[in-house]
Amino acid sequence: MRRRTVGGLALLCVMAFGGLAFGGGLALGQASGPAPGRQPRFLQLTLDALNERQRPLGEKILKISSVGLAGPYNPMIRSPEMAQRMYDLLDYLRWHTSVPTRLNEFAILIQGRLWRSQVEWFAHYPLALKAGLSEEVAADLKAGRRPRGMKPDEEAVYDFCMELSTKHAVSDETFARAKAVLGEQGVVDLTALSGTYVTVAMLLSMAEEGVPPGKEPPFKPGEP
């Protein structure tokens, strides 16, 4: 089990709908925020604006979040009990999971690319590289290609996540390889990680949350 390191916690990531066809499966993506001139769907909350049910979680978020109450927290905290439970689940899946950090961040990037999520890729690309994922593997993934030069454990994670996400099933051979790398708990944790990040992605897509102001979204208009 790994201890949480505040310095490593950036955005809690995410995904949304759009236009990627990856391996014949999903065709999804995410807007990078509301269109110019449009009002945000959810006004940005501040700690002073939180009610008595929201404030305890808001105070915890502000202690560890590099984006304050923005990103996924802004829509999530509108439902404070759900937000608290989601916060606790994400805390486990990011900092206490049985999946090694390099593979965990790789799995998050896979979901980010499948969903063409601006915020997801923006937040987790540097974390994946810091954890040991090669720039070449990340570049191929971002370009919509099966990454070349993956390590055997990365291949097992990639195939597992891609099959589960695009085919909604996992073959016996793919399951066996993932289990050999991660063990039974790791396969369960990897599956929960992928599904949880889809849930957060939907929240961000619905709320039209984008990358932080002044930052370039990783996926440009017209790119596949």
FENWO-V768539 format. One record per backbone hydrogen bond with DSSP energy under -0.5 kcal/mol. NH is the residue of the N-H (numbers start at 1). CO is the residue of the C=O. Records with the same first field share a line. If there is no record, write none. Layout:
BEGIN
NH->CO  CO
END
This chain:
BEGIN
6->4
8->5
9->5  6
10->8
20->28
22->20  26
23->21
25->22
28->20  114
29->18
30->116
34->208
38->35
41->207
49->46
50->46  47
55->51
56->52
58->54
59->55
60->56
61->57
62->58
63->59  60
64->60  61
65->61
68->65
70->67
73->70
74->71
75->71
76->72
77->73
78->75
79->76
80->78
83->79
84->80
85->81
86->82
87->83
88->84
89->85
90->86
91->87
92->88
93->89
94->90
95->91
96->92
97->92
104->100
105->101
106->102
107->103
108->104
109->105
110->106
111->107
112->108
113->109
114->110
115->111
117->112
118->116
120->14
121->117
122->118
123->119
124->120
125->121
128->124
129->125
130->126
131->127
132->129
133->128
138->134
139->135
140->136
141->137
142->138
143->139
144->141
145->140
147->145
150->147
155->151
156->152
157->153
158->154
159->155
160->156
161->157
162->158
163->159
164->160
165->161
166->162
167->163
168->163
169->163
175->171
176->172
177->173
178->174
179->175
180->176
181->177
182->178
183->179
186->182
187->183
188->184
189->185
190->186
191->187
192->188
193->189
194->190
195->191
196->192
197->193
198->194
199->195
200->196
201->197
202->198
203->199
204->200
205->15  201
206->202
207->203
208->204  205
209->204
215->212
220->218
223->220
END
